[in-house]
């Protein structure tokens, strides 16, 4: 299947639509491990917070190489996302937003202790 770099390139093909007033939406989950859904915990699991904040910091730095290599670099990546499917929309949105961007965080919510539903807007700084 397609990986982060492939999906980033796909989003990049739509980058010019921004100049036409088109809003591109990437909808997924910051963490998504449904195998832990029925654990009954209420507080956010520490790995969920560590992974989510690592991604947030990489977004704020504009560190695309780190984000594209999140499987190797992000803490708890395998546990946060046993498969890529719910995380790949981030790379689609990043590709559409362009290289010089800023992430404006709108929400940092964790549901069922393991489902981080961060929401942010990617704004071009150039």
N, C-alpha and C positions, 0 to 999 in steps of 0.2 A: 504494500500500500504506500501511499504518499506519506512522506515525512515532513517535518517542519520546514525544511528548505524548499521543498516542492510546493507546499501550500503558500509559503511566503511569496514565491515567484508567481503563483496564480493570482494572489492579491495584488501583486505589483502590476500585473497586466491591466488592472482596473484603476490604477492610480490616477490617470488623467480624468476620470469621471468626477473627481472632487472639484475641478474647475468648472464643471457643468452643474454644480449644486447637488450632486448625488451623494447621499449618505450611505456608507458601507457599514454594515453591522456584522460583527463576529460574535456569535452567541454560543457559549460553552460553559465550562466550569473551571475555576482555578484549581480545585482538587475534585477528584471523582473516583472514589473507591467504594462501590456499592457492596462489596463483600463485607464491609464493616458497618453497613447500614443498620443491621438489627442488633448491634451491640448494646443499645440502650443508654449509652453515655449522652450527657447533655452539654457539657462544656466542650469547647473546641479542642480537638486532639493536638498536642504539641507539634507533631509533624505537619499538620495542616497549616498551622501558623508559620512555622519555619519555612516551609515551601512557598507559601503565598507571599511572605515578606521578602524572600529571596527574589522571586519573580518581580515583585513591585520595585525593589531596589535596582534590578537590572533594567527594568523599563525606564525608571527615572534617570539612570545613567546613559540610557540609549545604547546599551551594550547588546547589540544584535547578535554578535558571535556567541556570547554566553547564553542568550535565550535560545538560539538555534541548537545549541549543544546542551540543553537543559537536562537531558537524560544522564549525561556524564557529570554535569557541574552542580545542578541544584540539589540541595539536601532532600532526601526522601522522595526523589522523583518517581521511582518505581512504585512506591506505596501510594503516593499521591495520585498517580495515573498509571494503573496497571496496563492500560492501552492508551494510545494517543488520541483517540477519536473525539473526546470531549475537550481536549486542550488545543487541537489544531486550529480552531477558529481564531485563536489569538494570533497565529502567524498569518492567516488570511488578512485580518484587520491590520496587522503591522505592515504587510506588503502593500496594501492599498493606501495606508497613511504616508508611507515614504520613509526615507532614511533619517531625516532631521525632524524629530517629533518630541512631543511632551505628553505624558499621561496624566490627565486630571482625574484623580480618584473620586468616584461618586458614592461608593458604598463598599464596606468590608464586612460582609455577613457570612457566618458559618451556620449551616443547618445540620442537625442530627450529628453533631460533633465532627463530621468528616467531609462535608460538602461545602467547600468555600465558594461563595457566589460573588466574588469581587466584581464591581462594575466600574468602568472608567471610560473616558473619552480620549481618543488619541488625536492630538492637534498638531498639525505641522507648524514648526517654529519658523520656517523660512517663507 
